[in-house]
Amino acid sequence: MTVKEKLSKKAIRQAAVELDSTLALNDVLLRGRVSSTAAEKELPSGDKVVEFRIVIARGDELGFDTIDISAWSSKLRRSASSLKTEEWVEVSGSIKRRFWHGATGLASRWQIDASEITRL
């Protein structure tokens, strides 16, 4: 393979990555009922986060899901801390997967990093 061919393949891969990044989207909008009291945690890094859960309907399907929400900024932490159980909220943000070492090994969970929390 010539240097020119290698450069062409590299350029094609780079263009594909750039296209994927312009098409990728990680925006979430959920409306649901607060199902747990918000709890503030201080991480080993010193960062603080307030976490709570909401219950959302599955749309056309029967049933519901419980979704973990995290609030990182001081404004969002204050807002989340003032939420009451059974209160209806709208949460926008992005989905993240968190990893940690638990008693049985590596564990993970999906949660929504809130960028906005609105009472309904």
N, C-alpha and C positions, 0 to 999 in steps of 0.2 A: 504494500500500500504506500502510495507516495505521500509526501508531506501535504501536498495540495488536497488530496482525498481525505486525509486525517482532519485538516482544517475545515473542510466542507462538512464532514460528519459532526465535528464539534459545533460548528455554527448552526447546523440543523437541530442538534440537541438543545442548544441554548435558546433558539427561537421557540422550540416546543415548550421549554420551561417557562419562558416569558408569556407565551400564549396561555398556558395553564394558570399562571398567576393572575392574569387579567380576567379569566373566566371563573376562577374560584370565588366562592362566596361563603362566608360563615356568619350569617346574620340570623338571629332567632327572635321571634316575637311570640310570647306566650301570654295567655290570660287564664287565670285560675284562682283558686281559693287557697289562702295560706293555711297549711296544715300543721305547722310546728312553730313554736316560739323561736325567734331568732337568737342565735348564740354567737358571741364574739370569741374568737380564738386569737392568741398571739403565737405566731410561728417561731421556730428557732432562729430565723433570720431577723426577728424583731418586727416583721410586718404584721399588721392586724387585718383580719377578715371577719365579716359577719355572714353567717350561713343560716339559711332557712329553707323550708320546702313548700312547694305548692302542688296542689292536685289539679290536674287538667283532664278534660274529657278527651276521648280518642276520636272525636269527629263523628263520622257516620257509624263507627263501630260501637258496640256496647262496651262499657268499662271505662277505666280511667288509669292514669299514670301519675306517680309521684316523682317530681323533679327537684333536684337539689339546686339551689341558687346561692351564688357567692357575691358579696358586695365588698369591693376593695377600697374605693376612695372614701375619704372621711365623710363626704356628703351622702354617698350611698349607704355607708355603714350606719349613719344616723337615721336615714330613712328606713332602712331594713329593721333597725332595732326598735322602731316605733310601731311596727306592724303588729296587728293582733290576729290570733288564730280565728279562722273563719272569714277573715276580711278578703275581699276580691281585689286582685292586683293585675296589672299588666307589666310584664318584664321584657325588656329588649336587651340583647347582648350577643354573646358568641358561646358556642359549645366548646368545652375543653375536657380533656381527660387527665385526671390527676393520678399520680403514682406515689406510693409510699411503701415502706417495709413494715409489715405487720407481724403479729405473733406467728403466723403460718407462712410467712414469706412475702413476696411482692404482691401488693394488692393495688387495685385501681377502681376508679369510678368516673362516670361522666357527670358533669355539672355545667350549669350556665353561669358564665361570668357576666354579671349584670352591668349594663352601661346606663340603664335608666329603669327606675321603678316608679310606677304610677298607681295610686289607689283608684279604684273604679267605683 
